[in-house]
Amino acid sequence: MDSSKATTPEPEILDPEAVRRVREHPIDDQLTSQLAEIFKALADPTRVRMLHALLHAELCVGDLAAVLEMSESAVSHQLRLLRSLRVVRARRDGKQVYYTLDDEHVARLFQISLEHLGHE
């Protein structure tokens, strides 16, 4: 049998109306990738602890490092990733840079996740 001619059988559709409704709302490939990157960032326990801290207060790297009991270098490394994904943002005050969650959407996403798990 020639495997190049083998085809994947069509799936049996049990609810054509539901399939139609979903197909009316496709998600863009770039948006899919961006969303996956945000969820990957949130999949790291250290970054979750960082976001939890930033949910409660705007913090500089040193203060965040103290809260998390980590080195400032390790905290800065994680913050760079979170900034690139627009999960956190920075605000300069003189020589000091303060970090907070990027916007209310990030805060809500984090809070909803906690509620889903039955915390806070």
N, CA, C and O atoms as a printed pandas DataFrame, in Angstrom:
     atom_number atom_name residue_name chain_id  residue_number  x_coord  y_coord  z_coord
0              1         N          MET        A               1    0.845   -1.194    0.000
1              2        CA          MET        A               1    0.000    0.000    0.000
2              3         C          MET        A               1    0.878    1.241    0.000
3              4         O          MET        A               1    1.815    1.327    0.793
4              5         N          ASP        A               2    0.600    2.190   -0.858
5              6        CA          ASP        A               2    1.365    3.420   -0.973
6              7         C          ASP        A               2    0.927    4.376    0.128
7              8         O          ASP        A               2   -0.205    4.861    0.125
8              9         N          SER        A               3    1.851    4.651    1.092
9             10        CA          SER        A               3    1.495    5.503    2.229
10            11         C          SER        A               3    1.293    6.961    1.821
11            12         O          SER        A               3    0.660    7.720    2.555
12            13         N          SER        A               4    1.820    7.367    0.664
13            14        CA          SER        A               4    1.643    8.754    0.226
14            15         C          SER        A               4    0.186    9.035   -0.144
15            16         O          SER        A               4   -0.234   10.191   -0.175
16            17         N          LYS        A               5   -0.584    7.984   -0.424
17            18        CA          LYS        A               5   -1.979    8.162   -0.792
18            19         C          LYS        A               5   -2.914    8.000    0.401
19            20         O          LYS        A               5   -4.122    8.200    0.275
20            21         N          ALA        A               6   -2.361    7.637    1.559
21            22        CA          ALA        A               6   -3.194    7.450    2.748
22            23         C          ALA        A               6   -3.734    8.806    3.194
23            24         O          ALA        A               6   -2.998    9.793    3.229
24            25         N          THR        A               7   -4.993    8.851    3.528
25            26        CA          THR        A               7   -5.613   10.093    3.990
26            27         C          THR        A               7   -6.161    9.893    5.388
27            28         O          THR        A               7   -6.498    8.780    5.792
28            29         N          THR        A               8   -6.241   10.962    6.096
29            30        CA          THR        A               8   -6.835   10.938    7.419
30            31         C          THR        A               8   -8.342   10.972    7.245
31            32         O          THR        A               8   -8.869   11.831    6.538
32            33         N          PRO        A               9   -9.033   10.050    7.881
33            34        CA          PRO        A               9  -10.492   10.061    7.720
34            35         C          PRO        A               9  -11.098   11.325    8.334
35            36         O          PRO        A               9  -10.611   11.837    9.342
36            37         N          GLU        A              10  -12.148   11.807    7.718
37            38        CA          GLU        A              10  -12.859   12.973    8.237
38            39         C          GLU        A              10  -13.504   12.600    9.564
39            40         O          GLU        A              10  -14.082   11.520    9.690
40            41         N          PRO        A              11  -13.410   13.487   10.559
41            42        CA          PRO        A              11  -14.063   13.182   11.832
42            43         C          PRO        A              11  -15.584   13.230   11.679
43            44         O          PRO        A              11  -16.115   13.969   10.851
44            45         N          GLU        A              12  -16.254   12.448   12.472
45            46        CA          GLU        A              12  -17.719   12.462   12.466
46            47         C          GLU        A              12  -18.175   13.672   13.273
47            48         O          GLU        A              12  -17.823   13.804   14.445
48            49         N          ILE        A              13  -18.942   14.539   12.666
49            50        CA          ILE        A              13  -19.449   15.737   13.342
50            51         C          ILE        A              13  -20.788   15.390   13.965
51            52         O          ILE        A              13  -21.736   15.014   13.275
52            53         N          LEU        A              14  -20.850   15.524   15.300
53            54        CA          LEU        A              14  -22.083   15.205   16.014
54            55         C          LEU        A              14  -22.987   16.421   16.177
55            56         O          LEU        A              14  -24.207   16.282   16.263
56            57         N          ASP        A              15  -22.392   17.616   16.219
57            58        CA          ASP        A              15  -23.180   18.837   16.397
58            59         C          ASP        A              15  -22.726   19.873   15.370
59            60         O          ASP        A              15  -21.895   20.727   15.678
60            61         N          PRO        A              16  -23.266   19.802   14.153
61            62        CA          PRO        A              16  -22.836   20.722   13.087
62            63         C          PRO        A              16  -23.033   22.191   13.449
63            64         O          PRO        A              16  -22.236   23.041   13.053
64            65         N          GLU        A              17  -24.081   22.489   14.192
65            66        CA          GLU        A              17  -24.337   23.885   14.590
66            67         C          GLU        A              17  -23.227   24.397   15.506
67            68         O          GLU        A              17  -22.769   25.528   15.343
68            69         N          ALA        A              18  -22.795   23.593   16.454
69            70        CA          ALA        A              18  -21.703   23.988   17.350
70            71         C          ALA        A              18  -20.412   24.171   16.561
71            72         O          ALA        A              18  -19.669   25.122   16.803
72            73         N          VAL        A              19  -20.140   23.278   15.631
73            74        CA          VAL        A              19  -18.938   23.375   14.797
74            75         C          VAL        A              19  -18.995   24.662   13.976
75            76         O          VAL        A              19  -17.991   25.365   13.856
76            77         N          ARG        A              20  -20.151   24.971   13.416
77            78        CA          ARG        A              20  -20.316   26.202   12.627
78            79         C          ARG        A              20  -20.052   27.436   13.488
79            80         O          ARG        A              20  -19.342   28.348   13.063
80            81         N          ARG        A              21  -20.628   27.471   14.716
81            82        CA          ARG        A              21  -20.450   28.631   15.604
82            83         C          ARG        A              21  -18.981   28.849   15.953
83            84         O          ARG        A              21  -18.507   29.984   15.973
84            85         N          VAL        A              22  -18.263   27.766   16.228
85            86        CA          VAL        A              22  -16.843   27.882   16.565
86            87         C          VAL        A              22  -16.043   28.353   15.361
87            88         O          VAL        A              22  -15.159   29.200   15.492
88            89         N          ARG        A              23  -16.349   27.805   14.189
89            90        CA          ARG        A              23  -15.630   28.200   12.973
90            91         C          ARG        A              23  -15.868   29.657   12.602
91            92         O          ARG        A              23  -15.058   30.240   11.881
92            93         N          GLU        A              24  -16.943   30.255   13.068
93            94        CA          GLU        A              24  -17.232   31.667   12.801
94            95         C          GLU        A              24  -16.315   32.593   13.596
95            96         O          GLU        A              24  -16.256   33.792   13.322
96            97         N          HIS        A              25  -15.599   32.044   14.578
97            98        CA          HIS        A              25  -14.734   32.853   15.448
98            99         C          HIS        A              25  -13.320   32.268   15.479
99           100         O          HIS        A              25  -12.862   31.814   16.527
100          101         N          PRO        A              26  -12.631   32.276   14.340
101          102        CA          PRO        A              26  -11.274   31.710   14.326
102          103         C          PRO        A              26  -10.314   32.606   15.117
103          104         O          PRO        A              26  -10.552   33.802   15.281
104          105         N          ILE        A              27   -9.239   32.008   15.597
105          106        CA          ILE        A              27   -8.218   32.782   16.292
106          107         C          ILE        A              27   -6.980   32.846   15.397
107          108         O          ILE        A              27   -6.539   31.833   14.853
108          109         N          ASP        A              28   -6.441   34.023   15.256
109          110        CA          ASP        A              28   -5.277   34.285   14.423
110          111         C          ASP        A              28   -4.061   33.507   14.959
111          112         O          ASP        A              28   -3.884   33.390   16.172
112          113         N          ASP        A              29   -3.234   32.982   14.058
113          114        CA          ASP        A              29   -2.054   32.207   14.454
114          115         C          ASP        A              29   -1.092   33.016   15.320
115          116         O          ASP        A              29   -0.535   32.487   16.282
116          117         N          GLN        A              30   -0.893   34.286   14.992
117          118        CA          GLN        A              30    0.018   35.125   15.782
118          119         C          GLN        A              30   -0.538   35.336   17.187
119          120         O          GLN        A              30    0.203   35.266   18.167
120          121         N          LEU        A              31   -1.835   35.593   17.285
121          122        CA          LEU        A              31   -2.469   35.762   18.590
122          123         C          LEU        A              31   -2.388   34.476   19.408
123          124         O          LEU        A              31   -2.170   34.510   20.618
124          125         N          THR        A              32   -2.567   33.348   18.733
125          126        CA          THR        A              32   -2.454   32.052   19.394
126          127         C          THR        A              32   -1.069   31.888   20.002
127          128         O          THR        A              32   -0.939   31.457   21.148
128          129         N          SER        A              33   -0.047   32.225   19.251
129          130        CA          SER        A              33    1.333   32.106   19.736
130          131         C          SER        A              33    1.596   33.052   20.901
131          132         O          SER        A              33    2.227   32.661   21.883
132          133         N          GLN        A              34    1.120   34.289   20.804
133          134        CA          GLN        A              34    1.322   35.263   21.875
134          135         C          GLN        A              34    0.634   34.807   23.161
135          136         O          GLN        A              34    1.206   34.909   24.246
136          137         N          LEU        A              35   -0.570   34.312   23.037
137          138        CA          LEU        A              35   -1.304   33.840   24.207
138          139         C          LEU        A              35   -0.599   32.649   24.848
139          140         O          LEU        A              35   -0.512   32.552   26.072
140          141         N          ALA        A              36   -0.098   31.749   24.014
141          142        CA          ALA        A              36    0.637   30.591   24.531
142          143         C          ALA        A              36    1.896   31.037   25.276
143          144         O          ALA        A              36    2.244   30.453   26.302
144          145         N          GLU        A              37    2.576   32.060   24.775
145          146        CA          GLU        A              37    3.773   32.582   25.440
146          147         C          GLU        A              37    3.438   33.150   26.815
147          148         O          GLU        A              37    4.187   32.948   27.770
148          149         N          ILE        A              38    2.318   33.857   26.918
149          150        CA          ILE        A              38    1.914   34.405   28.221
150          151         C          ILE        A              38    1.629   33.279   29.197
151          152         O          ILE        A              38    2.057   33.334   30.350
152          153         N          PHE        A              39    0.914   32.262   28.750
153          154        CA          PHE        A              39    0.611   31.154   29.647
154          155         C          PHE        A              39    1.869   30.365   29.999
155          156         O          PHE        A              39    1.969   29.839   31.108
156          157         N          LYS        A              40    2.829   30.271   29.081
157          158        CA          LYS        A              40    4.106   29.624   29.416
158          159         C          LYS        A              40    4.824   30.425   30.497
159          160         O          LYS        A              40    5.406   29.852   31.418
160          161         N          ALA        A              41    4.780   31.757   30.382
161          162        CA          ALA        A              41    5.423   32.601   31.401
162          163         C          ALA        A              41    4.773   32.390   32.759
163          164         O          ALA        A              41    5.450   32.379   33.787
164          165         N          LEU        A              42    3.467   32.223   32.758
165          166        CA          LEU        A              42    2.744   32.020   34.013
166          167         C          LEU        A              42    2.897   30.598   34.543
167          168         O          LEU        A              42    2.467   30.306   35.659
168          169         N          ALA        A              43    3.497   29.717   33.762
169          170        CA          ALA        A              43    3.662   28.322   34.178
170          171         C          ALA        A              43    4.869   28.126   35.089
171          172         O          ALA        A              43    5.093   27.017   35.574
172          173         N          ASP        A              44    5.644   29.167   35.332
173          174        CA          ASP        A              44    6.830   29.077   36.174
174          175         C          ASP        A              44    6.501   29.542   37.595
175          176         O          ASP        A              44    6.035   30.668   37.770
176          177         N          PRO        A              45    6.732   28.708   38.613
177          178        CA          PRO        A              45    6.390   29.086   40.000
178          179         C          PRO        A              45    7.053   30.381   40.478
179          180         O          PRO        A              45    6.439   31.152   41.215
180          181         N          THR        A              46    8.290   30.623   40.067
181          182        CA          THR        A              46    8.963   31.862   40.479
182          183         C          THR        A              46    8.244   33.069   39.907
183          184         O          THR        A              46    8.028   34.056   40.611
184          185         N          ARG        A              47    7.873   32.999   38.645
185          186        CA          ARG        A              47    7.174   34.132   38.034
186          187         C          ARG        A              47    5.782   34.306   38.631
187          188         O          ARG        A              47    5.298   35.431   38.749
188          189         N          VAL        A              48    5.141   33.217   39.006
189          190        CA          VAL        A              48    3.837   33.317   39.672
190          191         C          VAL        A              48    4.003   34.068   40.997
191          192         O          VAL        A              48    3.197   34.940   41.322
192          193         N          ARG        A              49    5.037   33.732   41.751
193          194        CA          ARG        A              49    5.294   34.433   43.022
194          195         C          ARG        A              49    5.571   35.918   42.776
195          196         O          ARG        A              49    5.138   36.771   43.550
196          197         N          MET        A              50    6.290   36.219   41.699
197          198        CA          MET        A              50    6.573   37.619   41.354
198          199         C          MET        A              50    5.280   38.363   41.050
199          200         O          MET        A              50    5.058   39.465   41.551
200          201         N          LEU        A              51    4.435   37.762   40.233
201          202        CA          LEU        A              51    3.177   38.415   39.871
202          203         C          LEU        A              51    2.285   38.590   41.090
203          204         O          LEU        A              51    1.593   39.600   41.220
204          205         N          HIS        A              52    2.300   37.608   41.980
205          206        CA          HIS        A              52    1.504   37.725   43.202
206          207         C          HIS        A              52    1.982   38.914   44.030
207          208         O          HIS        A              52    1.170   39.678   44.553
208          209         N          ALA        A              53    3.291   39.068   44.146
209          210        CA          ALA        A              53    3.839   40.209   44.888
210          211         C          ALA        A              53    3.454   41.519   44.208
211          212         O          ALA        A              53    3.056   42.476   44.872
212          213         N          LEU        A              54    3.574   41.558   42.883
213          214        CA          LEU        A              54    3.264   42.789   42.151
214          215         C          LEU        A              54    1.771   43.073   42.094
215          216         O          LEU        A              54    1.365   44.200   41.814
216          217         N          LEU        A              55    0.970   42.083   42.352
217          218        CA          LEU        A              55   -0.475   42.292   42.449
218          219         C          LEU        A              55   -0.796   43.158   43.674
219          220         O          LEU        A              55   -1.776   43.902   43.690
220          221         N          HIS        A              56    0.052   43.039   44.691
221          222        CA          HIS        A              56   -0.189   43.731   45.961
222          223         C          HIS        A              56    0.567   45.038   46.107
223          224         O          HIS        A              56    0.161   45.898   46.888
224          225         N          ALA        A              57    1.673   45.207   45.360
225          226        CA          ALA        A              57    2.455   46.437   45.504
226          227         C          ALA        A              57    3.363   46.641   44.310
227          228         O          ALA        A              57    3.813   45.683   43.681
228          229         N          GLU        A              58    3.627   47.902   44.004
229          230        CA          GLU        A              58    4.646   48.260   43.022
230          231         C          GLU        A              58    5.985   48.121   43.740
231          232         O          GLU        A              58    6.159   48.655   44.835
232          233         N          LEU        A              59    6.931   47.408   43.129
233          234        CA          LEU        A              59    8.197   47.121   43.807
234          235         C          LEU        A              59    9.385   47.346   42.884
235          236         O          LEU        A              59    9.295   47.138   41.674
236          237         N          CYS        A              60   10.510   47.778   43.475
237          238        CA          CYS        A              60   11.758   47.839   42.722
238          239         C          CYS        A              60   12.408   46.453   42.769
239          240         O          CYS        A              60   11.973   45.586   43.526
240          241         N          VAL        A              61   13.430   46.252   41.972
241          242        CA          VAL        A              61   14.079   44.945   41.875
242          243         C          VAL        A              61   14.575   44.477   43.240
243          244         O          VAL        A              61   14.378   43.321   43.612
244          245         N          GLY        A              62   15.218   45.377   43.986
245          246        CA          GLY        A              62   15.756   45.000   45.296
246          247         C          GLY        A              62   14.672   44.557   46.256
247          248         O          GLY        A              62   14.829   43.554   46.951
248          249         N          ASP        A              63   13.574   45.294   46.302
249          250        CA          ASP        A              63   12.474   44.929   47.200
250          251         C          ASP        A              63   11.820   43.621   46.760
251          252         O          ASP        A              63   11.463   42.790   47.594
252          253         N          LEU        A              64   11.667   43.444   45.465
253          254        CA          LEU        A              64   11.092   42.207   44.950
254          255         C          LEU        A              64   12.010   41.020   45.260
255          256         O          LEU        A              64   11.541   39.938   45.613
256          257         N          ALA        A              65   13.307   41.233   45.127
257          258        CA          ALA        A              65   14.279   40.188   45.457
258          259         C          ALA        A              65   14.183   39.825   46.942
259          260         O          ALA        A              65   14.277   38.651   47.301
260          261         N          ALA        A              66   13.996   40.830   47.808
261          262        CA          ALA        A              66   13.871   40.574   49.244
262          263         C          ALA        A              66   12.601   39.783   49.546
263          264         O          ALA        A              66   12.625   38.835   50.332
264          265         N          VAL        A              67   11.503   40.173   48.924
265          266        CA          VAL        A              67   10.227   39.476   49.138
266          267         C          VAL        A              67   10.343   38.014   48.712
267          268         O          VAL        A              67    9.866   37.121   49.411
268          269         N          LEU        A              68   10.976   37.773   47.567
269          270        CA          LEU        A              68   11.054   36.432   47.001
270          271         C          LEU        A              68   12.262   35.630   47.493
271          272         O          LEU        A              68   12.401   34.443   47.197
272          273         N          GLU        A              69   13.139   36.313   48.257
273          274        CA          GLU        A              69   14.370   35.688   48.746
274          275         C          GLU        A              69   15.190   35.133   47.586
275          276         O          GLU        A              69   15.595   33.970   47.575
276          277         N          MET        A              70   15.415   36.011   46.613
277          278        CA          MET        A              70   16.186   35.679   45.414
278          279         C          MET        A              70   17.232   36.758   45.191
279          280         O          MET        A              70   17.187   37.815   45.819
280          281         N          SER        A              71   18.171   36.490   44.298
281          282        CA          SER        A              71   19.153   37.517   43.948
282          283         C          SER        A              71   18.501   38.550   43.034
283          284         O          SER        A              71   17.542   38.254   42.321
284          285         N          GLU        A              72   19.036   39.758   43.070
285          286        CA          GLU        A              72   18.518   40.809   42.188
286          287         C          GLU        A              72   18.725   40.430   40.724
287          288         O          GLU        A              72   17.897   40.748   39.871
288          289         N          SER        A              73   19.829   39.753   40.443
289          290        CA          SER        A              73   20.108   39.326   39.070
290          291         C          SER        A              73   19.043   38.353   38.573
291          292         O          SER        A              73   18.576   38.472   37.440
292          293         N          ALA        A              74   18.659   37.401   39.402
293          294        CA          ALA        A              74   17.634   36.424   39.010
294          295         C          ALA        A              74   16.286   37.113   38.806
295          296         O          ALA        A              74   15.549   36.794   37.873
296          297         N          VAL        A              75   15.973   38.062   39.693
297          298        CA          VAL        A              75   14.712   38.804   39.578
298          299         C          VAL        A              75   14.714   39.633   38.296
299          300         O          VAL        A              75   13.719   39.651   37.571
300          301         N          SER        A              76   15.807   40.310   38.012
301          302        CA          SER        A              76   15.904   41.127   36.796
302          303         C          SER        A              76   15.726   40.280   35.546
303          304         O          SER        A              76   15.061   40.690   34.595
304          305         N          HIS        A              77   16.319   39.111   35.558
305          306        CA          HIS        A              77   16.192   38.194   34.412
306          307         C          HIS        A              77   14.727   37.847   34.163
307          308         O          HIS        A              77   14.268   37.894   33.021
308          309         N          GLN        A              78   13.994   37.501   35.208
309          310        CA          GLN        A              78   12.576   37.154   35.076
310          311         C          GLN        A              78   11.752   38.372   34.659
311          312         O          GLN        A              78   10.832   38.253   33.849
312          313         N          LEU        A              79   12.076   39.528   35.205
313          314        CA          LEU        A              79   11.333   40.747   34.858
314          315         C          LEU        A              79   11.509   41.099   33.381
315          316         O          LEU        A              79   10.569   41.573   32.743
316          317         N          ARG        A              80   12.703   40.872   32.836
317          318        CA          ARG        A              80   12.921   41.144   31.406
318          319         C          ARG        A              80   11.965   40.317   30.557
319          320         O          ARG        A              80   11.359   40.821   29.611
320          321         N          LEU        A              81   11.839   39.043   30.909
321          322        CA          LEU        A              81   10.921   38.178   30.152
322          323         C          LEU        A              81    9.484   38.667   30.298
323          324         O          LEU        A              81    8.757   38.769   29.309
324          325         N          LEU        A              82    9.077   38.966   31.518
325          326        CA          LEU        A              82    7.698   39.407   31.763
326          327         C          LEU        A              82    7.405   40.745   31.082
327          328         O          LEU        A              82    6.289   40.976   30.616
328          329         N          ARG        A              83    8.403   41.619   31.025
329          330        CA          ARG        A              83    8.222   42.896   30.321
330          331         C          ARG        A              83    8.074   42.665   28.826
331          332         O          ARG        A              83    7.247   43.305   28.177
332          333         N          SER        A              84    8.864   41.761   28.279
333          334        CA          SER        A              84    8.798   41.519   26.832
334          335         C          SER        A              84    7.438   40.962   26.428
335          336         O          SER        A              84    7.010   41.133   25.286
336          337         N          LEU        A              85    6.761   40.299   27.358
337          338        CA          LEU        A              85    5.432   39.744   27.088
338          339         C          LEU        A              85    4.312   40.702   27.501
339          340         O          LEU        A              85    3.131   40.374   27.385
340          341         N          ARG        A              86    4.695   41.891   27.983
341          342        CA          ARG        A              86    3.744   42.910   28.443
342          343         C          ARG        A              86    2.884   42.406   29.611
343          344         O          ARG        A              86    1.701   42.731   29.715
344          345         N          VAL        A              87    3.506   41.609   30.479
345          346        CA          VAL        A              87    2.826   41.143   31.686
346          347         C          VAL        A              87    3.119   42.121   32.828
347          348         O          VAL        A              87    2.258   42.363   33.674
348          349         N          VAL        A              88    4.335   42.684   32.851
349          350        CA          VAL        A              88    4.687   43.721   33.823
350          351         C          VAL        A              88    5.194   44.935   33.066
351          352         O          VAL        A              88    5.578   44.840   31.900
352          353         N          ARG        A              89    5.192   46.080   33.743
353          354        CA          ARG        A              89    5.744   47.300   33.160
354          355         C          ARG        A              89    6.615   47.986   34.200
355          356         O          ARG        A              89    6.497   47.738   35.400
356          357         N          ALA        A              90    7.486   48.851   33.713
357          358        CA          ALA        A              90    8.434   49.541   34.584
358          359         C          ALA        A              90    8.128   51.035   34.605
359          360         O          ALA        A              90    7.627   51.612   33.640
360          361         N          ARG        A              91    8.453   51.638   35.759
361          362        CA          ARG        A              91    8.321   53.089   35.919
362          363         C          ARG        A              91    9.586   53.584   36.601
363          364         O          ARG        A              91    9.946   53.117   37.682
364          365         N          ARG        A              92   10.254   54.532   35.961
365          366        CA          ARG        A              92   11.489   55.073   36.519
366          367         C          ARG        A              92   11.175   56.249   37.435
367          368         O          ARG        A              92   10.368   57.119   37.108
368          369         N          ASP        A              93   11.840   56.252   38.603
369          370        CA          ASP        A              93   11.745   57.364   39.555
370          371         C          ASP        A              93   13.165   57.680   39.986
371          372         O          ASP        A              93   13.702   57.062   40.905
372          373         N          GLY        A              94   13.775   58.660   39.301
373          374        CA          GLY        A              94   15.188   58.951   39.548
374          375         C          GLY        A              94   16.031   57.785   39.069
375          376         O          GLY        A              94   15.940   57.385   37.909
376          377         N          LYS        A              95   16.855   57.236   39.959
377          378        CA          LYS        A              95   17.702   56.093   39.596
378          379         C          LYS        A              95   16.985   54.766   39.796
379          380         O          LYS        A              95   17.452   53.727   39.330
380          381         N          GLN        A              96   15.876   54.797   40.473
381          382        CA          GLN        A              96   15.148   53.572   40.817
382          383         C          GLN        A              96   14.093   53.232   39.753
383          384         O          GLN        A              96   13.447   54.126   39.206
384          385         N          VAL        A              97   13.930   51.954   39.471
385          386        CA          VAL        A              97   12.908   51.488   38.543
386          387         C          VAL        A              97   11.945   50.613   39.332
387          388         O          VAL        A              97   12.349   49.679   40.025
388          389         N          TYR        A              98   10.663   50.937   39.210
389          390        CA          TYR        A              98    9.613   50.204   39.922
390          391         C          TYR        A              98    8.792   49.389   38.932
391          392         O          TYR        A              98    8.543   49.816   37.805
392          393         N          TYR        A              99    8.384   48.222   39.373
393          394        CA          TYR        A              99    7.626   47.307   38.519
394          395         C          TYR        A              99    6.235   47.082   39.082
395          396         O          TYR        A              99    6.021   47.082   40.294
396          397         N          THR        A             100    5.303   46.891   38.170
397          398        CA          THR        A             100    3.925   46.581   38.526
398          399         C          THR        A             100    3.343   45.726   37.405
399          400         O          THR        A             100    3.950   45.586   36.343
400          401         N          LEU        A             101    2.175   45.162   37.643
401          402        CA          LEU        A             101    1.500   44.431   36.581
402          403         C          LEU        A             101    1.181   45.409   35.460
403          404         O          LEU        A             101    0.891   46.577   35.717
404          405         N          ASP        A             102    1.234   44.942   34.230
405          406        CA          ASP        A             102    1.106   45.835   33.079
406          407         C          ASP        A             102   -0.209   46.595   33.046
407          408         O          ASP        A             102   -0.229   47.795   32.771
408          409         N          ASP        A             103   -1.302   45.906   33.323
409          410        CA          ASP        A             103   -2.592   46.589   33.326
410          411         C          ASP        A             103   -3.613   45.744   34.089
411          412         O          ASP        A             103   -3.297   44.684   34.630
412          413         N          GLU        A             104   -4.826   46.243   34.112
413          414        CA          GLU        A             104   -5.899   45.565   34.843
414          415         C          GLU        A             104   -6.203   44.185   34.267
415          416         O          GLU        A             104   -6.647   43.299   34.997
416          417         N          HIS        A             105   -5.973   43.992   32.979
417          418        CA          HIS        A             105   -6.238   42.678   32.373
418          419         C          HIS        A             105   -5.339   41.605   32.985
419          420         O          HIS        A             105   -5.797   40.503   33.285
420          421         N          VAL        A             106   -4.070   41.929   33.167
421          422        CA          VAL        A             106   -3.131   40.976   33.769
422          423         C          VAL        A             106   -3.548   40.682   35.204
423          424         O          VAL        A             106   -3.550   39.530   35.637
424          425         N          ALA        A             107   -3.900   41.733   35.935
425          426        CA          ALA        A             107   -4.334   41.546   37.322
426          427         C          ALA        A             107   -5.582   40.663   37.378
427          428         O          ALA        A             107   -5.677   39.768   38.219
428          429         N          ARG        A             108   -6.530   40.917   36.486
429          430        CA          ARG        A             108   -7.755   40.108   36.481
430          431         C          ARG        A             108   -7.480   38.661   36.119
431          432         O          ARG        A             108   -8.031   37.747   36.733
432          433         N          LEU        A             109   -6.623   38.449   35.117
433          434        CA          LEU        A             109   -6.256   37.089   34.721
434          435         C          LEU        A             109   -5.653   36.341   35.906
435          436         O          LEU        A             109   -5.989   35.184   36.158
436          437         N          PHE        A             110   -4.771   37.005   36.623
437          438        CA          PHE        A             110   -4.123   36.383   37.778
438          439         C          PHE        A             110   -5.148   36.115   38.884
439          440         O          PHE        A             110   -5.178   35.023   39.451
440          441         N          GLN        A             111   -5.985   37.107   39.189
441          442        CA          GLN        A             111   -6.991   36.949   40.241
442          443         C          GLN        A             111   -8.013   35.864   39.892
443          444         O          GLN        A             111   -8.399   35.076   40.755
444          445         N          ILE        A             112   -8.440   35.823   38.657
445          446        CA          ILE        A             112   -9.398   34.795   38.231
446          447         C          ILE        A             112   -8.779   33.411   38.368
447          448         O          ILE        A             112   -9.449   32.463   38.777
448          449         N          SER        A             113   -7.507   33.298   38.027
449          450        CA          SER        A             113   -6.819   32.011   38.177
450          451         C          SER        A             113   -6.774   31.584   39.639
451          452         O          SER        A             113   -7.005   30.417   39.955
452          453         N          LEU        A             114   -6.478   32.529   40.532
453          454        CA          LEU        A             114   -6.472   32.221   41.963
454          455         C          LEU        A             114   -7.866   31.803   42.439
455          456         O          LEU        A             114   -8.005   30.841   43.195
456          457         N          GLU        A             115   -8.886   32.521   41.997
457          458        CA          GLU        A             115  -10.256   32.187   42.386
458          459         C          GLU        A             115  -10.620   30.802   41.875
459          460         O          GLU        A             115  -11.270   30.026   42.576
460          461         N          HIS        A             116  -10.203   30.496   40.660
461          462        CA          HIS        A             116  -10.477   29.189   40.075
462          463         C          HIS        A             116   -9.913   28.075   40.959
463          464         O          HIS        A             116  -10.514   27.012   41.111
464          465         N          LEU        A             117   -8.754   28.349   41.531
465          466        CA          LEU        A             117   -8.099   27.364   42.400
466          467         C          LEU        A             117   -8.596   27.424   43.836
467          468         O          LEU        A             117   -8.186   26.617   44.671
468          469         N          GLY        A             118   -9.478   28.376   44.128
469          470        CA          GLY        A             118  -10.048   28.478   45.468
470          471         C          GLY        A             118   -9.198   29.218   46.475
471          472         O          GLY        A             118   -9.316   28.988   47.679
472          473         N          HIS        A             119   -8.334   30.111   45.994
473          474        CA          HIS        A             119   -7.478   30.888   46.879
474          475         C          HIS        A             119   -7.874   32.362   46.782
475          476         O          HIS        A             119   -8.352   32.826   45.747
476          477         N          GLU        A             120   -7.670   33.066   47.853
477          478        CA          GLU        A             120   -7.913   34.520   47.950
478          479         C          GLU        A             120   -9.283   34.839   47.444
479          480         O          GLU        A             120   -9.683   36.003   47.439
